[in-house]
Amino acid sequence: MSKLEAWHDFYVMTGSAAAALTGLLFVIVTLAPHIVARSVDTGVRSFISPIAVHFTAAMTVSAVMLAPDVPTTPLGGGLATGGVGLIVYMLWTRANRQWVNNRLPILDWIWYIGLPLAAFLSIIGSGIAILANAALGPYTLAGATVLLIIIGIRNAWDIVVWMSTKSQERGS
C-alpha cells in the first residue's frame, strides 16, 4: 500500500484534468446543438458519448486510487472489473459498426476504437497485476489513465473541427 501512496499527486492531477475536460466536453456540445440533435443523420452522439466515458473512466480511476486504505484485493478486482465493463460498453455502443457504416478513415478507427481498447485492456491487466502485487500494475494503470485523457483530448478536438465544418455547411 505504501507504494500506491506514492502515486497521490499523479492521481490528483489526472483526476482534476479529467474532471475539467469532462466539463469542457459539455461546452463543446453546446457549440452546435443542432448538429448533436440530428444524431440520426450525423451519428455524432456515437462519437461524443465515448469521449465522456474516457474522461469519466480516467476520473474514476484517479478517485479510486486516491481513496484511503483500500486493500489491494478489492482495488485490483475492481479495476479489472471496471476494465471489462468499459469493453462491454464499447461493444454495446457498436463503435466499430459506426466506423464501418460511415466509412471513416483508419486514423479515426485507431483513435476511437483501437487505442481505447488498448487502454481498457491495460486497466484490466493493471488490476490483475495489483491483485498479484506485481510492481508493474500501478505503472500500467498510470499509462492507461493518461492514454484515456489523451484519447479524449484528441477526439474532442476532432469533434470540434467536424462540428465547425458542419456549422459552416449549414450556414452556407
C-alpha positions as CSV (number, residue, x, y, z in Angstrom):
1,M,0.0,0.0,0.0
2,S,2.9,2.4,0.7
3,K,3.8,2.0,-3.0
4,L,0.4,3.2,-4.0
5,E,0.6,6.2,-1.8
6,A,3.5,7.5,-3.8
7,W,1.0,8.0,-6.7
8,H,-1.1,10.5,-4.8
9,D,0.0,13.6,-6.7
10,F,-0.2,11.9,-10.1
11,Y,-3.9,10.9,-9.5
12,V,-4.8,14.3,-8.1
13,M,-3.5,15.8,-11.4
14,T,-5.1,13.2,-13.7
15,G,-8.4,13.2,-11.9
16,S,-8.6,17.0,-11.9
17,A,-7.7,17.1,-15.6
18,A,-10.3,14.5,-16.5
19,A,-13.0,16.3,-14.5
20,A,-12.2,19.7,-16.1
21,L,-12.1,18.1,-19.6
22,T,-15.4,16.5,-19.0
23,G,-16.9,19.9,-18.2
24,L,-15.3,21.3,-21.4
25,L,-16.9,18.5,-23.4
26,F,-20.3,19.8,-22.3
27,V,-19.2,23.2,-23.7
28,I,-18.3,21.6,-27.0
29,V,-21.7,20.0,-27.3
30,T,-23.4,23.4,-26.7
31,L,-21.4,25.0,-29.5
32,A,-23.5,23.3,-32.2
33,P,-26.6,21.7,-30.5
34,H,-28.4,21.5,-33.9
35,I,-25.7,19.1,-35.1
36,V,-25.9,16.9,-32.0
37,A,-29.7,16.9,-32.0
38,R,-29.6,15.5,-35.6
39,S,-27.7,12.4,-34.3
40,V,-29.6,10.1,-36.6
41,D,-28.3,11.9,-39.6
42,T,-24.8,12.6,-38.3
43,G,-24.0,9.9,-35.8
44,V,-22.2,12.5,-33.7
45,R,-23.5,11.1,-30.4
46,S,-21.8,7.8,-31.2
47,F,-18.5,9.8,-31.0
48,I,-19.2,12.3,-28.2
49,S,-20.5,9.8,-25.6
50,P,-17.4,7.6,-25.7
51,I,-15.2,10.7,-25.1
52,A,-17.2,11.4,-22.0
53,V,-16.8,7.8,-20.9
54,H,-13.0,8.1,-21.5
55,F,-12.7,11.2,-19.3
56,T,-15.1,9.7,-16.7
57,A,-13.0,6.5,-16.6
58,A,-9.8,8.4,-16.0
59,M,-11.5,10.4,-13.3
60,T,-12.9,7.3,-11.7
61,V,-9.6,5.5,-11.7
62,S,-8.0,8.6,-10.1
63,A,-10.7,8.7,-7.5
64,V,-10.3,5.1,-6.7
65,M,-6.6,5.3,-6.4
66,L,-6.9,8.3,-4.1
67,A,-9.3,6.5,-1.7
68,P,-7.6,5.9,1.6
69,D,-6.8,2.4,2.9
70,V,-8.3,0.3,0.0
71,P,-6.9,-3.2,0.3
72,T,-5.2,-4.5,-2.9
73,T,-7.7,-7.3,-3.4
74,P,-10.8,-5.1,-3.9
75,L,-8.7,-2.5,-5.6
76,G,-7.3,-4.9,-8.2
77,G,-10.5,-6.7,-8.6
78,G,-12.5,-3.5,-9.0
79,L,-10.1,-2.2,-11.6
80,A,-10.2,-5.4,-13.6
81,T,-14.0,-5.5,-13.4
82,G,-14.2,-1.8,-14.5
83,G,-11.9,-2.5,-17.5
84,V,-14.2,-5.4,-18.5
85,G,-17.2,-3.0,-18.1
86,L,-15.6,-0.5,-20.4
87,I,-15.0,-3.1,-23.1
88,V,-18.7,-4.2,-22.7
89,Y,-19.7,-0.6,-23.1
90,M,-17.6,-0.3,-26.3
91,L,-19.3,-3.4,-27.7
92,W,-22.7,-2.2,-26.6
93,T,-22.2,1.1,-28.5
94,R,-21.2,-0.7,-31.6
95,A,-18.4,1.8,-32.2
96,N,-16.8,-0.4,-34.9
97,R,-20.2,-0.6,-36.8
98,Q,-20.5,3.2,-36.7
99,W,-17.0,3.4,-38.1
100,V,-17.7,0.9,-40.9
101,N,-21.1,2.5,-41.8
102,N,-19.7,6.0,-42.1
103,R,-16.5,4.8,-43.9
104,L,-14.3,6.8,-41.6
105,P,-10.5,6.9,-42.1
106,I,-8.3,4.3,-40.4
107,L,-6.9,7.1,-38.2
108,D,-10.3,7.6,-36.7
109,W,-10.6,3.8,-36.1
110,I,-7.3,3.9,-34.2
111,W,-8.3,6.9,-32.0
112,Y,-12.0,5.9,-31.4
113,I,-11.6,2.1,-31.2
114,G,-8.1,0.8,-31.2
115,L,-6.4,3.0,-28.5
116,P,-9.5,3.0,-26.2
117,L,-9.5,-0.8,-26.4
118,A,-5.8,-0.9,-25.5
119,A,-6.4,1.4,-22.6
120,F,-9.3,-0.7,-21.3
121,L,-7.2,-3.9,-21.6
122,S,-4.4,-2.1,-19.8
123,I,-6.8,-1.3,-16.9
124,I,-7.8,-5.0,-16.7
125,G,-4.1,-6.0,-16.8
126,S,-3.2,-3.5,-14.1
127,G,-6.0,-4.7,-11.9
128,I,-4.7,-8.2,-12.2
129,A,-1.2,-7.1,-11.6
130,I,-2.2,-5.2,-8.5
131,L,-4.1,-8.3,-7.3
132,A,-0.8,-10.2,-7.8
133,N,1.2,-7.5,-6.1
134,A,3.3,-7.0,-9.2
135,A,5.3,-3.8,-9.4
136,L,4.2,-3.2,-13.0
137,G,0.5,-2.8,-12.0
138,P,0.5,0.9,-10.9
139,Y,2.6,1.9,-13.9
140,T,0.3,0.2,-16.3
141,L,-2.7,1.8,-14.7
142,A,-1.0,5.2,-14.9
143,G,-0.3,4.7,-18.6
144,A,-3.9,3.7,-19.3
145,T,-5.2,6.7,-17.4
146,V,-3.0,9.2,-19.3
147,L,-3.9,7.4,-22.6
148,L,-7.6,7.8,-21.9
149,I,-7.1,11.6,-21.3
150,I,-5.0,11.9,-24.5
151,I,-7.6,10.0,-26.5
152,G,-10.4,12.2,-25.1
153,I,-8.5,15.4,-25.9
154,R,-7.7,14.3,-29.4
155,N,-11.2,13.0,-30.1
156,A,-12.8,16.1,-28.6
157,W,-10.7,18.3,-30.9
158,D,-11.7,16.1,-33.8
159,I,-15.4,16.6,-32.9
160,V,-14.9,20.4,-32.6
161,V,-13.3,20.6,-36.1
162,W,-16.0,18.3,-37.6
163,M,-18.8,20.3,-35.9
164,S,-17.3,23.6,-37.2
165,T,-17.3,22.3,-40.7
166,K,-20.9,21.1,-40.4
167,S,-21.9,24.5,-39.0
168,Q,-20.3,26.3,-41.9
169,E,-22.0,24.0,-44.4
170,R,-25.3,24.6,-42.7
171,G,-24.8,28.4,-42.8
172,S,-24.0,28.4,-46.5
